[in-house]
Amino acid sequence: MVVVMIRFSVALTVGMVAAVVFVGSATAQDHLPPTPAADKAAMYTTAIENRTADILKLLALEDPARSNRVQDVIVSQYRVLKARDEVLNAAFGKDNSQRAGLYQAISKPLHDRFLAKLSAELTPEQVEKVKDKMTYGKVQFTHEGYCAIVPGLTDQDKAKILELLKAAREEAMDGGSAGEKSAIFQKYKEQINDYLNAHGHDVAQAYKDWNAKQELAAKAKDESAAKPPQTP
């Protein structure tokens, strides 16, 4: 009986998401002043079209028809994720105990369908670029950070870090905001830190040492800039 109710709840919520997408509903962020619904929808459309244009610029697809199809897929995904959040927020508010499970149940099929549509139009390498762009390049940036900060990383360590960061990216793609995506990556960074600490590294000390080096370098740069130029 419980399973049936959960399935019904998921089906009902997915249907509500589809309805919200169909009517083009959109809401402004809390910090924005009240604006007419049409203006809110126009602002949101502009925002997601700009994001999608940045992705298409990176892909540099030569076939205009294919480019248009990819654009439609990506824009549609942004709209669906926003509609999902609006439905869940209206139903549960800040009650994460109920929201979290349904969030995952709804997001998984949306995620899989999105990737299937992208894969029908793009190469695996191009799909990777879309994933990176939708998550602000956090995989590469964070991986390079670990390699620079934590000394003595083995190839196995680096591979594990990359594996966990790509798992974070996969989940963060479904995040409805930049803050939500960052929180997901932070969750996986904690897993990375636990892994490294368990394999002979001291991540906290590595960060302290790296910060100290940065402070010394900045101080030396300031002192160098403050010195009067020497006359020949």
Residue pairs with C-beta under 8 A, 6 or more apart in sequence:
6 101
6 105
9 102
10 102
10 105
10 106
13 84
13 87
13 88
13 91
13 102
13 106
14 106
14 109
16 87
17 80
17 83
17 84
17 87
17 106
18 83
20 83
20 86
20 87
21 76
21 79
21 80
21 83
24 41
24 79
25 41
25 83
25 86
26 40
26 41
26 43
26 44
26 45
26 82
27 40
27 86
28 35
28 40
28 43
28 44
35 43
44 82
48 75
48 78
48 79
49 75
51 74
51 78
52 71
52 74
52 75
52 78
54 133
55 74
55 129
55 130
55 133
55 134
56 67
56 70
56 71
58 129
58 133
59 67
59 70
59 122
59 126
59 129
59 130
61 67
61 70
66 121
69 121
70 118
70 121
70 122
73 114
73 117
73 118
73 121
74 118
74 130
77 110
77 114
80 110
81 107
81 110
81 174
81 175
81 176
82 176
84 103
84 106
84 107
84 110
84 176
85 176
88 99
88 102
88 103
88 106
91 99
92 98
92 99
92 102
107 174
110 174
111 170
111 173
111 174
114 173
115 127
118 127
118 130
119 127
122 130
131 169
131 170
131 173
132 139
132 140
132 169
134 173
135 169
135 172
135 173
135 181
135 185
136 178
136 181
138 165
138 168
138 169
138 172
138 181
138 182
138 185
139 162
139 165
139 166
139 168
139 169
142 165
142 185
142 189
143 158
143 161
143 162
143 165
146 153
146 158
146 161
146 192
146 196
147 153
147 158
148 210
149 206
149 207
149 210
150 157
150 196
150 201
150 203
150 206
151 206
152 200
152 201
153 161
153 196
153 201
157 195
157 196
157 199
157 201
160 192
160 195
161 192
161 195
161 196
164 188
164 191
164 192
164 195
165 185
165 188
165 192
167 188
168 184
168 185
168 187
168 188
168 189
169 185
171 184
171 188
172 180
172 181
172 184
172 185
175 181
175 183
175 184
193 203
196 203
197 203
